[in-house]
Amino acid sequence: MKLRKPDFWDQNKINLISILLSPLTIILFLKNLFTFKNNQKIKGIKTICVGNIYVGGTGKTPFSIELNNILKDLNFKTAIIKKFYEDQIDEQKLINNSNKLYCESKRVDSIKKAIKDKIEIAIFDDGLQDKNLNYNITFVCFNIQNWIGNGFLLPAGPLRENLRSLKNYSAIILTGNGENTKEIRKQIKKYNPKINIFDSIYNPINIKKFRNNKNYLIFSGIGNPKTFERTLNLNKVNVVKSIVFPDHYEYTDKDIKEIKQLAKKLKTKILTTEKDFMRIKKNKQGIDFLKINLHIKNKKNLINFIKKNI
């Protein structure tokens, strides 16, 4: 059974539940403290890890895909490596649509295959906390809207590591809908004054299709459903009902039937995310999806950074 992300994780003020759970955060803190990193670089291939310290919904996969496209344009032979999880078939399909993907249950097995295929640069979608691997470049992704939530470590909050860990990483990707990032940048620089920070914006490719004065029922089972709804609202898509499922939720026939019945009752069209659409096994008729990629605001600086550090 999948559970939704608790609302109190993203509350800016201290709440009672977080305080009660805070003693349990010592377990993760000690694990992070006494997990020693492998200092030996992987031989035979260059590696870039795209990860996060906030659990879910930070734009790792779209940034991995965009980064792969940038490197291919620079004539590198590239691939994306993603650890296999049965409940993440949607992301695997999304990546595999237009990218070379290695997806084994152990990342090291994917690395071996990539080296054998003479891949020059491997982009790891997730794996920042895998201390067995020492990457050439590490990107930490944040969603501007959520930032670090309530600031607590799991399970009292949404963080795998605290902000002090930023001193161990190469660069930050701040993703959102064009919000001002000045204050977030200040906080980041307190912990790592020299870290590179890049801004990216969710770019809805097919948004014009839904600016049609029609009402929409939307549904999603992703790490950050509020970003999906906010993107639609900012682009003047009329959302009258939003249904939220747990991240990577596997839709049943009953779920889809109930969504369609509600849409009929509300006299709305139905819209979801591309990842959610991929998890619908049948009865997709009448359901549309929003296709999104990332626009890197300072792309030239990003390319120069990669060339310098790879």
Buried (B, 14 or more C-beta within 10 A) or exposed (E): EEEEBBEBBBBEEEBEBBEEBBEBBEEBEEEBEEEEEEEEEBEEBBBBBBBBBBBBBBBBBBBBBBBBBBBBEEEBEBBBBBBBEEEBBBBBBBBEEEBBBBBBEEBEBBBBBBBEEEBBBBBBBBBBBBEEBBBBBBBBBBBBBBBBBBBBBBBBBBBBBBBEBBEBBBBBBBBBBEBEBEEBBEEBBEBBEEBBBBBBBBBBEEBEEBEEEEBBBBBBBBBBBBBBBBBBEEBEBBBEBBBBBBBBBBBEEEBBEEBBEBBEEEEBBBBBBBBBBBBBEEBBEEBBBBBBBBEBBBEEEBBEBBEEBB
